[in-house]
Amino acid sequence: MTVLLTGFAPFAGAATNPSWQAASLAAVRRTDTVAVELPCEFDASLPALRAAILAHRPELVVCAGLAGGREHVTPERVAINLIDARIPDNAGAQPVDVPVVGGGPSAYFTTLPVKAAVAAIESAGLPAAVSYTAGTYVCNQVFYGLMHLIATEFPGLRGGFVHVPEEARMPLDSIARALEIVADTALTVHEDVTTSAGTLH
């Protein structure tokens, strides 16, 4: 069973991006997982994601991105069809108030069992919460684009998005472990729990 983990290239002048560092570390530790670095560019991110899915034919895709200021690992529940870039991407593009996919649905829900994943991460002693906002930058674009690809081209594929903290707030090994737990939970839990979970609004 193949899991595709993705993280982003560094952006906004940073030297590293923990989403990619953690995804690549998790892939090294697992025999069922491949990791792909996505460019932090609006025009290039979704073609790179689609190419990775075609190349590896995974059964599960977990995309990760950095959420500066958050202290928890936060699986995202919903992606919205909106790009509203506060800062330019790595190619200098800064689209404002445009859809991720013209004519696409207003939103997509993840197909990851996010509440079960949060519970499993917390059971491992790591802070986690469900998030209901993936923002309007490249992270949300990739999340929405992934779910649109699943809806239109790759039926049966499961996937979603996880925001991770900065390394200063959580060690890289712990971030990688949390991503592994998300993947393991998604591979074994096909209907999310219906109890309440910690949330980040």
C-alpha positions as CSV (number, residue, x, y, z in Angstrom):
1,M,0.0,0.0,0.0
2,T,1.5,3.3,-1.1
3,V,1.3,6.5,0.8
4,L,2.3,9.8,-0.8
5,L,3.4,12.5,1.6
6,T,4.1,16.0,0.3
7,G,5.7,19.1,1.9
8,F,6.5,22.5,0.5
9,A,9.8,24.1,-0.5
10,P,10.9,27.0,1.8
11,F,9.2,30.3,1.1
12,A,9.1,33.9,2.3
13,G,12.9,33.9,2.6
14,A,13.2,30.9,5.0
15,A,16.0,28.5,4.6
16,T,14.0,25.4,5.3
17,N,10.4,24.3,5.5
18,P,9.5,21.8,8.3
19,S,6.6,20.4,6.2
20,W,9.0,19.0,3.7
21,Q,11.7,18.1,6.2
22,A,9.1,16.1,8.2
23,A,7.5,14.4,5.2
24,S,10.9,13.3,3.8
25,L,11.9,12.0,7.3
26,A,8.7,10.0,7.6
27,A,9.2,8.5,4.1
28,V,12.8,7.4,5.0
29,R,11.4,5.6,8.0
30,R,8.6,3.8,6.1
31,T,8.7,1.2,3.3
32,D,5.2,2.1,2.1
33,T,5.7,5.8,1.7
34,V,7.2,8.2,-0.8
35,A,7.7,11.9,-0.3
36,V,7.6,14.7,-2.8
37,E,8.5,18.3,-2.4
38,L,6.0,20.7,-3.9
39,P,7.0,24.2,-5.1
40,C,5.5,27.1,-3.1
41,E,4.1,28.5,-6.4
42,F,0.5,28.9,-7.4
43,D,1.1,28.0,-11.0
44,A,3.4,25.0,-10.3
45,S,2.1,23.3,-7.2
46,L,-0.9,21.5,-8.6
47,P,0.8,20.2,-11.7
48,A,3.6,18.9,-9.5
49,L,1.1,17.2,-7.2
50,R,-0.8,15.6,-10.1
51,A,2.4,14.4,-11.6
52,A,3.4,12.8,-8.3
53,I,0.0,11.0,-8.1
54,L,0.4,9.7,-11.6
55,A,4.0,8.6,-11.0
56,H,3.4,6.8,-7.7
57,R,-0.3,5.8,-7.9
58,P,-0.7,6.0,-4.1
59,E,-3.8,4.9,-2.3
60,L,-3.4,7.7,0.2
61,V,-2.1,11.3,-0.1
62,V,-1.3,13.4,2.9
63,C,-0.1,16.9,2.0
64,A,1.6,19.0,4.6
65,G,2.3,22.7,5.0
66,L,3.7,25.1,7.5
67,A,1.3,27.1,9.7
68,G,3.5,29.7,11.4
69,G,2.3,30.5,14.9
70,R,0.4,27.3,15.5
71,E,1.6,25.1,18.3
72,H,-0.4,22.0,17.3
73,V,-0.3,19.6,14.4
74,T,-3.7,20.4,12.7
75,P,-5.3,18.1,10.2
76,E,-7.5,20.3,8.0
77,R,-11.2,19.5,7.6
78,V,-12.3,21.7,4.7
79,A,-10.7,23.4,1.7
80,I,-12.3,26.4,0.0
81,N,-12.2,27.4,-3.7
82,L,-10.4,30.7,-3.1
83,I,-6.9,32.1,-3.5
84,D,-6.3,35.4,-1.7
85,A,-2.5,35.7,-1.3
86,R,-1.3,37.9,1.5
87,I,2.3,37.6,0.2
88,P,3.8,36.7,-3.2
89,D,4.7,33.1,-3.8
90,N,8.2,32.0,-4.7
91,A,7.6,33.0,-8.3
92,G,6.4,36.4,-7.4
93,A,2.7,35.8,-8.1
94,Q,0.2,37.2,-5.7
95,P,-3.3,36.4,-6.9
96,V,-6.2,38.0,-5.0
97,D,-9.8,36.8,-4.9
98,V,-9.6,34.2,-7.6
99,P,-10.8,30.6,-7.5
100,V,-8.5,27.6,-7.2
101,V,-10.6,25.9,-9.9
102,G,-12.9,28.0,-12.1
103,G,-16.4,26.6,-11.8
104,G,-15.5,24.2,-9.1
105,P,-17.5,23.6,-5.9
106,S,-17.2,26.2,-3.2
107,A,-15.5,23.8,-0.9
108,Y,-14.4,20.2,-0.4
109,F,-14.2,18.2,2.8
110,T,-11.2,16.0,3.5
111,T,-11.5,12.3,3.2
112,L,-9.1,11.7,6.0
113,P,-10.5,10.7,9.4
114,V,-9.3,13.9,11.1
115,K,-10.9,13.5,14.5
116,A,-9.5,9.9,14.8
117,A,-6.1,11.2,13.7
118,V,-6.1,14.0,16.3
119,A,-7.0,11.5,19.0
120,A,-4.2,9.2,17.9
121,I,-1.6,12.0,17.8
122,E,-2.7,13.1,21.3
123,S,-2.4,9.5,22.5
124,A,1.2,9.6,21.4
125,G,1.8,12.6,23.6
126,L,1.8,15.2,20.9
127,P,-0.4,18.3,20.6
128,A,-3.0,18.2,17.9
129,A,-6.3,19.7,16.9
130,V,-8.8,19.7,14.1
131,S,-8.6,22.9,12.0
132,Y,-11.4,24.4,10.0
133,T,-9.4,26.9,8.1
134,A,-6.5,26.1,5.8
135,G,-6.1,29.7,4.8
136,T,-6.2,31.1,1.3
137,Y,-2.5,30.7,0.3
138,V,-0.7,27.9,-1.5
139,C,-1.6,25.4,1.3
140,N,-5.3,25.8,0.8
141,Q,-4.8,25.8,-3.0
142,V,-3.0,22.4,-2.8
143,F,-5.6,21.0,-0.4
144,Y,-8.5,22.1,-2.6
145,G,-6.7,21.0,-5.8
146,L,-6.0,17.5,-4.3
147,M,-9.6,17.0,-3.4
148,H,-10.7,18.2,-6.8
149,L,-8.3,15.7,-8.4
150,I,-9.8,13.0,-6.3
151,A,-13.3,14.0,-7.2
152,T,-12.7,14.3,-11.0
153,E,-9.7,12.0,-11.9
154,F,-8.8,9.6,-9.1
155,P,-11.9,8.0,-7.6
156,G,-11.0,5.8,-4.7
157,L,-8.0,7.8,-3.7
158,R,-8.1,9.2,-0.2
159,G,-6.4,12.4,0.8
160,G,-6.2,15.6,2.8
161,F,-4.0,18.2,4.3
162,V,-2.2,18.7,7.6
163,H,-0.7,22.0,8.8
164,V,2.4,21.6,11.0
165,P,4.1,24.0,13.4
166,E,7.5,25.6,13.1
167,E,10.5,23.6,14.4
168,A,10.9,26.1,17.2
169,R,7.5,25.0,18.5
170,M,7.8,21.3,17.9
171,P,10.8,19.1,17.1
172,L,11.1,17.8,13.6
173,D,11.1,14.2,14.7
174,S,7.7,14.8,16.5
175,I,6.3,16.5,13.4
176,A,7.3,13.5,11.3
177,R,5.8,11.1,13.8
178,A,2.5,13.0,13.7
179,L,2.4,12.7,9.9
180,E,3.0,9.0,10.2
181,I,0.2,8.7,12.7
182,V,-2.1,10.6,10.3
183,A,-1.2,8.1,7.6
184,D,-1.6,5.1,9.7
185,T,-4.9,6.2,11.0
186,A,-6.2,6.9,7.5
187,L,-5.1,3.4,6.4
188,T,-7.0,1.7,9.2
189,V,-10.0,4.0,9.9
190,H,-12.4,4.5,7.1
191,E,-15.2,6.3,8.9
192,D,-14.2,9.1,11.3
193,V,-15.2,9.1,14.9
194,T,-18.3,11.1,15.8
195,T,-17.2,12.3,19.2
196,S,-15.9,15.8,19.7
197,A,-12.3,16.6,19.3
198,G,-10.0,19.5,20.1
199,T,-10.4,22.1,17.4
200,L,-8.5,25.1,16.1
201,H,-10.8,27.7,14.5
